[in-house]
Amino acid sequence: MKITYANDSLPALKLIEKDPSLKPIFARTKLVEFELESDYFLALVSAIVSQQLSGKVAQAIYKKVDAFFLGQITPEKILAADIEDMRKLGLSYRKAEYIKSIAEHVMDGTVRFDSLDSMSDEEIIEMLIQIKGIGRWSAEMFLMFALGRPNVFSSGDFGLRKALSLLYGEEISVDKANELCLKWDPYKTVVAYYLWRFLEN
């Protein structure tokens, strides 16, 4: 499923009306679109691979992981894999351990993907952070890029805070970001997408 937001869409116009300081980020980028990751298990594996890495490096490692499992990364295959073989793909020991933890929680039913539609954002975050290696940031990325939830803002994301600092001309702390994003309800995710593009440009 593709998610698309235009800078003249109703969410963008409502956001600018609520917070005129957002005008530059929408002026810079006309359209934001991306494909949601429909396989929720893969979305969590990708989140672990991406932690503390640039996008290009993370993509390269993920491709190696995908090739190792012959294009079928499943909980069963992850649990059966030797952790040393996983490390040879470019994963740290800790990340390999975290990916195995995802598989364990899916297999034992602690994490259930079939009930996500009926759960709130916070309920999903609380469920996911039971997995070793999945903190609030990773859970928020899952909400945005796998589920397409419209009202999520990850104040712990360094890139978002850096973009806000550029936009407002001052250092933006986590607490300040939490305060600012209250104005963007119920379209916090839209602001996040546009801030990332603002930073890239």
TADA-V298266 format. One record per residue. N is the residue number from 1. PSI is psi in whole degrees, 0 to 359 (* if undefined). NEAR is the number of other C-alpha atoms within 8 Angstrom. Layout:
n,psi,near
N,PSI,NEAR
N,PSI,NEAR
//
This chain:
n,psi,near
1,133,6
2,133,7
3,130,9
4,132,8
5,127,10
6,155,9
7,356,11
8,16,7
9,165,8
10,315,6
11,316,8
12,316,13
13,320,10
14,320,8
15,317,12
16,324,11
17,320,7
18,322,8
19,88,9
20,340,8
21,348,8
22,352,10
23,314,8
24,325,8
25,327,12
26,329,11
27,328,8
28,328,8
29,123,11
30,323,9
31,137,8
32,126,10
33,150,8
34,162,7
35,131,8
36,145,11
37,110,11
38,339,7
39,105,7
40,327,9
41,314,9
42,325,9
43,320,13
44,320,11
45,315,10
46,322,9
47,320,11
48,313,13
49,322,12
50,345,11
51,126,6
52,26,4
53,155,8
54,161,7
55,317,7
56,316,6
57,316,8
58,317,11
59,320,9
60,317,8
61,319,12
62,322,10
63,322,8
64,319,9
65,315,10
66,318,11
67,320,8
68,322,7
69,17,9
70,38,7
71,12,7
72,82,6
73,106,10
74,159,8
75,319,13
76,316,8
77,323,9
78,315,11
79,328,9
80,343,6
81,146,8
82,134,6
83,330,9
84,325,7
85,323,8
86,324,12
87,328,11
88,344,7
89,355,9
90,0,7
91,142,12
92,163,7
93,319,9
94,317,7
95,321,11
96,320,12
97,319,9
98,319,13
99,321,11
100,325,11
101,321,10
102,311,14
103,318,13
104,315,10
105,328,11
106,317,11
107,325,9
108,0,7
109,3,7
110,321,8
111,119,9
112,122,8
113,342,6
114,351,5
115,6,7
116,323,8
117,332,5
118,3,5
119,147,8
120,167,6
121,313,9
122,324,6
123,321,8
124,317,11
125,314,11
126,324,8
127,315,9
128,327,11
129,359,12
130,339,7
131,133,10
132,126,8
133,347,8
134,108,13
135,191,8
136,320,8
137,310,10
138,321,11
139,321,13
140,322,12
141,321,11
142,316,12
143,321,12
144,315,12
145,351,11
146,315,13
147,341,9
148,30,9
149,134,9
150,350,10
151,52,10
152,132,12
153,125,10
154,90,10
155,341,11
156,355,7
157,121,8
158,319,7
159,318,8
160,318,12
161,324,14
162,318,11
163,319,12
164,321,11
165,320,11
166,319,8
167,316,10
168,351,7
169,27,6
170,160,6
171,127,6
172,117,10
173,172,7
174,315,9
175,319,7
176,321,8
177,319,12
178,322,9
179,315,8
180,319,8
181,348,10
182,331,7
183,344,8
184,3,12
185,135,8
186,31,6
187,38,12
188,323,13
189,322,12
190,317,12
191,318,10
192,313,11
193,314,9
194,328,12
195,319,12
196,317,11
197,322,10
198,319,11
199,319,9
200,324,5
201,*,5
//
